[in-house]
Amino acid sequence: MLGALTLASAVENTGVAAIIAGGIEQLLNGSSPYLAFVAIFVLTLLLTELITNSAAAALIFPIAYNIALGLGVDPIPFVMAVAFAASGSFISPYGYQTNVMVYNAGNYQLTDFVKFGLPVSIVYSATVLLMIPLVFPF
């Protein structure tokens, strides 16, 4: 966790977050802020399946914040997307500590997590992507 926070701080302080955010803004090329919002959510969700949730949030937060500022919209929906996506590790046992504990104690296979976690992740993602912009408009 400390390593992720240090790396996130370095990403922000060196300007790498602004460079990445600028690249993503150019890639989206004037698209709606909602598309950038979805991209941040999906990127964080994928990252949290590979590393811990707090590390994923720490790494993506400065990028999401800079994208929102670059688009001239309220950063709160982007921050909430990072928070919810980082907490949505249902597909792999590695994104959250209790998943690892259950994975080892129950002698589960990775396919078990994918089989049961993928539908949960899809419903969770759809709900979050619909509700955040309603509660926290751009």
Secondary structure, 3 states (H helix, E strand, C coil): CHHHHHHHHHHHHCCHHHHHHHHHHHHHCCCCHHHHHHHHHHHHHHHHHHCCHHHHHHHHHHHHHHHHHHHCCCCHHHHHHHHHHHCCCCCCCCCCHHHHHHHHHCCCCHHHHHHHHHHHHHHHHHHHHHHHHHHCCC
